[in-house]
Amino acid sequence: MDLQQKVALVTGGGSGIGKGAALLLAAAGARVAVLGRSRAELDETVAQITAQGGSAMALVADITEPAELQAAYAEVAQTWGRLDIVFANAGINGVWAPIADLTLDEWNTTIDINLKGTFLTVKYSLPLLQERGGAIIITSSVNGTRMFSNVGASAYASSKAAQVAFAKMAALELAGQRIRVNVICPGAIESSIDDNTERRNVDDVQPPVVFPAGAIPLTDGDPGTAADVGHLVVFLASDAARHITGTEIWVDGAQSLLQG
């Protein structure tokens, strides 16, 4: 899984899964552009990569703003002259609430960031990826794909299910240009995504189901780590996965099989 000479862009690269993947992509030899909205977090990721002998840059941009994304890709092109890997990872949990309580603005915010943001991230990467082919990896979730027991997550689950459909459409459309598109579906992972989660009145609609102790069977209940996801990202980005496209892979220690 040698990524020497490759260039990768990671959205949401300042923390959690994005940061973990950025570090591992760099360790495999890729030059990494980490994109996000927090300059301080991005700079910390870049500092860790450079301290380990890698090459990285920070790009401050909002994935829902076309002009900002286009400017970010232009900076990658100007600095490194190519793009081979896009990890469309940025997203939010948003508001989890009963459908009757969820506002249209709350619904739109989640859909905009998770789905529109993924679309724009992929769309504006294509002029660079089309030059020599490459790999796109999208972060979806167990929610909306294989697990539906998190009541209140209707907006989030809908956005995550839609990401999988989008990836499959893109995989077929872009195959002739040697661009592979795959999806990772993490379960419970140690990250900061709960910081942008608001849960409201969810207990009012939660079915009275009690799962056995150890909701993640493979680890006796312990969540996975960003590195557990990052290693999969590196594999899917590499030539070792050259014949894999249009595929979703769950990284959840069998959590979704138990709680689906």
Phi, psi and omega in degrees: 000054181277123180249023178305139180075354180276155176240131181238146171239131183238119175273149186066034187277004183271349183200170171055224183300318181299315179295315180300318179291320179300317179297319182285324175298318178294319179297331178278358174112354182283148166275132193237125170262119180258126187242139178183190184256350181252106181302319183297316180294317180298317180298325179294318177298314179300318180298320179293321180294314181292327177295333179267009177090009181267180180238130183207159173221153177257135179233113179273117181198155175258122185291351177268359183250106184307316183297322180291320178293316179300319178295322179295314179295324178297323179292323176298314181297319182291323185279314188243349173074009180194168173212130183240333188223132173235122175253097181277087191249335187300140178182172179227157168283324181071208182268128173253114184205159175304149182304321181295334182264339185290129181274161178297321179298320179294317176301311184297322180299314180294315180294319181299310184288313187282319185261305177300318180298321177294315179303311182293321178301315179289312184306311186278354174277341190297319179305325178279315182296327183292345182293325183214010183083175180167199185227135173244130175237130183245135176271111172258226183192163170294330180290128180087351180243317179219359181223129184227019183268355176276081182299139182102346183265036186297317180292314181298310182297322178296319180294324182286322175297319181294326177300321180294317178297317178299317181297320180292320176297315181294322182301317180288317182296324187261358184300322180294344178258013179060037174249119180265143181229118179228166186231136170254142182236085181287151168265221180291116181231139176297112181199182182258014185296333179295343179294335179250030179248130173243121177254127185224119176058025181292323181300336182293335184241005181285123176299149183281070180247132177244121180275154178300157176303137183086071185290348174244096191304323186292334186236018182056035174100349181284138178290160174284178180245165177300326179294327178300322177280320184300322179297324177292321178300314180299316178300311182294334179280342189267170177291346175296338179251028189297341181249019181245120176205154180069027187240137173255142181230128181270134180238083191212009178060028180076013179303315184288336176289328180278318190257001185304000000 
